[in-house]
Amino acid sequence: MSRTGVLVIALGVLTAGGLAGQATRDTTKRDSVAVTLLREQFAYEGGGRDPFVSLLASGDIRPMLTDLKLVGIYYDQRYPARSVAVLRDMTNGKRYRAKAGDVMGRLKVTQIRPREIVFTVQEFGFERQESLSLAKQEEMP
């Protein structure tokens, strides 16, 4: 074995012995010192919806299409884009006035016809079209 090999082994033994002794001293010091853990906290102060609040708890996905009832349509035959539909949320009684292009939660008003309103529903990255119709009117004799 060469001199450099013996020197490296000797330094390794000395270092390991020194670290082992130091580790023993550190553990005795830790027993007498209280350890405080700090947890990172975050408060959202931006505009719009808080991204850390559940959508199910916040109501941003409301109204649901199944909760809406079409109450009336004011249809403009000359300018259909000016037509207005009146909807009522049956769960909380809230009333909505909707025009073509309006967005309510996950619902977008696509088209208003004389007796129905057509929505584009966005769920889980997919879009589908649903419609609500006015209840049939009974004619007076």
C-alpha positions as CSV (number, residue, x, y, z in Angstrom):
1,M,0.0,0.0,0.0
2,S,1.4,3.4,-0.8
3,R,1.8,6.4,1.5
4,T,-1.2,8.3,0.0
5,G,-3.4,5.2,0.5
6,V,-2.5,5.1,4.2
7,L,-2.9,8.8,4.6
8,V,-6.4,8.7,3.1
9,I,-7.5,5.8,5.4
10,A,-6.1,7.6,8.4
11,L,-7.9,10.8,7.5
12,G,-11.2,8.8,7.0
13,V,-10.9,7.2,10.4
14,L,-10.1,10.5,12.1
15,T,-13.0,12.3,10.4
16,A,-15.4,9.5,11.1
17,G,-14.4,9.5,14.8
18,G,-14.7,13.3,15.0
19,L,-18.1,13.3,13.4
20,A,-19.3,10.5,15.6
21,G,-18.2,12.4,18.7
22,Q,-19.8,15.5,17.4
23,A,-23.1,13.7,16.7
24,T,-23.2,12.6,20.3
25,R,-22.7,16.1,21.5
26,D,-25.5,17.4,19.2
27,T,-28.1,15.0,20.4
28,T,-27.5,15.9,24.0
29,K,-27.9,19.6,23.0
30,R,-31.2,18.9,21.1
31,D,-32.7,17.3,24.2
32,S,-32.5,20.5,26.1
33,V,-33.5,22.9,23.2
34,A,-37.2,23.2,22.2
35,V,-37.8,22.7,18.5
36,T,-40.2,25.2,16.8
37,L,-41.8,24.3,13.5
38,L,-43.0,27.1,11.3
39,R,-45.7,26.5,8.7
40,E,-46.0,28.5,5.6
41,Q,-49.3,30.4,5.3
42,F,-50.9,32.1,2.4
43,A,-53.7,34.7,2.1
44,Y,-55.2,35.4,-1.3
45,E,-55.9,39.1,-1.8
46,G,-56.3,39.2,-5.6
47,G,-59.4,40.1,-7.6
48,G,-62.0,37.6,-8.7
49,R,-62.6,34.2,-7.4
50,D,-60.2,32.8,-4.7
51,P,-58.6,29.7,-6.3
52,F,-58.2,28.0,-3.0
53,V,-61.9,27.9,-2.2
54,S,-63.9,24.8,-3.4
55,L,-66.2,25.5,-6.3
56,L,-68.8,23.3,-4.7
57,A,-68.8,25.4,-1.6
58,S,-68.7,28.8,-3.3
59,G,-71.7,28.5,-5.6
60,D,-69.7,29.7,-8.7
61,I,-71.1,26.7,-10.6
62,R,-74.6,27.9,-9.9
63,P,-77.2,28.0,-11.3
64,M,-77.6,24.4,-12.4
65,L,-79.7,23.8,-15.5
66,T,-81.9,21.4,-13.6
67,D,-82.7,24.1,-11.0
68,L,-83.8,26.7,-13.6
69,K,-87.4,27.2,-14.8
70,L,-88.1,29.3,-17.9
71,V,-90.7,31.9,-16.8
72,G,-91.1,34.1,-19.9
73,I,-89.5,35.2,-23.1
74,Y,-89.7,38.6,-24.6
75,Y,-88.9,37.8,-28.2
76,D,-88.1,40.6,-30.7
77,Q,-88.9,39.3,-34.2
78,R,-87.3,42.2,-35.9
79,Y,-84.0,41.9,-34.0
80,P,-83.7,38.4,-32.4
81,A,-80.4,39.4,-30.6
82,R,-82.4,41.8,-28.5
83,S,-84.7,39.1,-27.1
84,V,-84.7,38.5,-23.4
85,A,-85.5,35.3,-21.4
86,V,-86.6,35.4,-17.8
87,L,-85.5,32.4,-15.7
88,R,-86.1,31.5,-12.0
89,D,-83.8,29.4,-9.9
90,M,-86.1,27.1,-8.0
91,T,-83.7,26.4,-5.2
92,N,-83.3,30.0,-3.9
93,G,-85.9,32.0,-5.9
94,K,-83.3,34.1,-7.7
95,R,-84.4,35.6,-11.0
96,Y,-82.2,35.9,-14.1
97,R,-82.7,38.0,-17.2
98,A,-80.7,36.4,-20.0
99,K,-79.7,37.6,-23.4
100,A,-77.8,35.7,-26.1
101,G,-74.1,35.5,-25.1
102,D,-74.7,35.8,-21.4
103,V,-72.8,33.4,-19.1
104,M,-74.3,32.1,-15.8
105,G,-71.9,29.8,-14.0
106,R,-71.2,26.9,-16.5
107,L,-74.2,27.9,-18.7
108,K,-73.9,30.2,-21.8
109,V,-77.0,31.4,-23.5
110,T,-76.5,30.4,-27.1
111,Q,-79.9,31.4,-28.6
112,I,-83.3,32.6,-27.6
113,R,-86.3,31.4,-29.7
114,P,-89.9,32.4,-29.4
115,R,-90.8,29.5,-27.0
116,E,-87.4,28.2,-25.8
117,I,-83.9,29.2,-24.7
118,V,-80.8,27.2,-25.8
119,F,-77.7,26.9,-23.5
120,T,-74.2,25.6,-24.1
121,V,-73.2,23.7,-20.9
122,Q,-69.5,23.4,-20.1
123,E,-68.7,20.4,-17.9
124,F,-65.3,18.6,-17.4
125,G,-63.9,20.2,-20.6
126,F,-66.8,19.1,-22.8
127,E,-69.6,21.2,-24.2
128,R,-73.2,20.1,-24.9
129,Q,-76.4,22.0,-25.8
130,E,-79.5,21.9,-23.7
131,S,-82.7,23.9,-23.9
132,L,-85.6,24.9,-21.7
133,S,-89.0,25.5,-23.1
134,L,-92.0,27.5,-21.9
135,A,-94.8,25.5,-20.4
136,K,-97.7,25.0,-22.8
137,Q,-100.4,27.6,-22.6
138,E,-104.0,26.5,-22.3
139,E,-106.3,28.3,-24.7
140,M,-109.5,29.9,-23.5
141,P,-112.6,28.8,-25.4
